[in-house]
């Protein structure tokens, strides 16, 4: 489901492993229906690096440690059954599918944006379950019977239900340095007294605006609170400050220190900005603290602004839908289907990984979580096929992050785009369709090139007929298709996802193993609500940034600085736009390294968005530009959570895995620039008529193909590509992205010259070696 909101697992999360020395290879599970369930024992999650006789996962074949067992013949295809685990499924100590699935979820949780949550049981666990069910019921009620007091009233109640749960579900995790600790104590799995105090304060501060009781010089109910907008009473100011501090602490608990620090920077800018020299472009008249609290607490651009509205109205419903799909077995079916579709192909392992990433994105929506889920199943196949762990990790990370870019369930920021621009979610899905196709086209081309360049050997994936799978479990697609149909009929996105969830629940009874009984349905609802805790804290805290930017006018000032920097290099309007786009892409990439995708989009939209709009870029192109570069932070070094997760699965070296991920994800970095630097680029967003859309899609597809050949160093059907031809290919691919007749002609000519050079080089040779070229990482 949308990014930044992957479900907080009731099972909690283990400590993050050391990157590059990840856990033992998750093997496929035993049984006949589990491609997505690695049979990995929890107590064997990481190999002991201190034992000399223990091989790395990327250096062994299955059961390679058994004496006398020969390694497979590279010239013969491996017979790999997805339902056959590397460990012996007949052993009694082998973990079952349920334990294996939980192990995969725990590993995935380590690489998501939010921090580990608690395992709650007993009365506290029951309280959290009841509260989560109440929040879920409220969100569903609001869809069909909106509260008469308005959406802000609903947001106040929603935050009052969610924020206290953050302090119950997420520990403070404040640890002194080792040298200052008197003794090491294990982390508490139960809320502390401090946590309960914060819960009480959160309930009081959130419900205060609607409590119909006079409290000193404040209170008096919702209407009285709104009447004091701009003239807060001392009680209002105290409770608003408490809520401000609570949200910062909630963000710290769920995402770390960086986002609260950025919020404090904006808060400091709002308070001290009046002291800056007035000749500075970012100087403003200055705001006192009461004005800032009023903007945060009692305005429509603060805590209860668009980001929180999106979390409370859309994201919580989509996380519940994702949890329902997951528990109904949809994720397992998608991976099974991907393996069955390509089981006879030479590149079956690579294609399965890419297709699984796309299909699982409909369930997960988290790049890192999808990477681990598909890696747990497809890494053994990739390894048997001969993929080095770094290249396999790059492929898995690129395919996993595509989950956030793929319709019909994009990342959380996509819903914010719909709200900011006042368009339907269906329109946003339409804008994302062609770029998504181009993104996966680039990955598939890279897979085909790598298979030929690196001597990948065929792996026969024995999962039966894809048509039989579709006939038995194809109903899992029904709810996804229903969302699109409902949206096309003019139904709101909230109602569409609710009806799709009901359909998924009803269809789950077609599979006896995964039918959603009342108990499992409660689990899905609680999992969905827990999944929205972190993103709710982020969205509410984002109000600090948006309100400060609105009150101080920082957005236009930052836009002027960005455009001024581009104009300092050139006066040509076209080049100014190109340089501004490149500077904006760099700024967004750096910002995304530090904060979650949703916060990155919000900050980028209020800072970078105005600069693009001032240069004539349309609002859809500017919004999708910011969205793509916010998402790409998951594969951008040096953080690259998806790449770190992939390295943990494959056991590959971290930095080479990151570079391989960049190579696979290259189209996603270039396509957004294409649809902002020229009007023809709007065709990539499905805007401008059939002719423009077809022209933009075909030319950009050619650009993606040329760049894939240049990056992979291999021309399918011919052979290796030399350095001169690769350089020409890069120039051709970049030139083609300028979707105008002259640049397209020049780019196509350069691509033809490069292809001719490769062809002539191989024709001039007497005979090329039959052995494939092995690329050294």
LINSULHU-V421701 format. One record per helix or strand. SS is the DSSP state (H for helix, E for strand). FROM is the first residue (numbers start at 1). TO is the last residue. If there is no record, write none. Layout:
BEGIN
ss:SS from:FROM to:TO
ss:SS from:FROM to:TO
END
This chain:
BEGIN
ss:H from:42 to:44
ss:H from:57 to:59
ss:E from:78 to:80
ss:H from:97 to:109
ss:H from:122 to:144
ss:H from:151 to:169
ss:H from:178 to:180
ss:H from:193 to:210
ss:E from:214 to:215
ss:E from:218 to:219
ss:H from:222 to:227
ss:H from:234 to:255
ss:H from:257 to:275
ss:H from:289 to:297
ss:H from:306 to:327
ss:H from:330 to:341
ss:H from:348 to:360
ss:H from:367 to:385
ss:H from:389 to:405
ss:H from:412 to:421
ss:H from:425 to:453
ss:E from:459 to:461
ss:H from:466 to:473
ss:H from:476 to:488
ss:H from:493 to:510
ss:H from:512 to:514
ss:H from:518 to:531
ss:H from:533 to:552
ss:H from:554 to:567
ss:H from:573 to:592
ss:H from:597 to:614
ss:H from:619 to:635
ss:H from:641 to:650
ss:H from:654 to:664
ss:H from:666 to:677
ss:H from:679 to:685
ss:H from:689 to:712
ss:E from:714 to:715
ss:E from:719 to:720
ss:H from:723 to:736
ss:H from:741 to:764
END
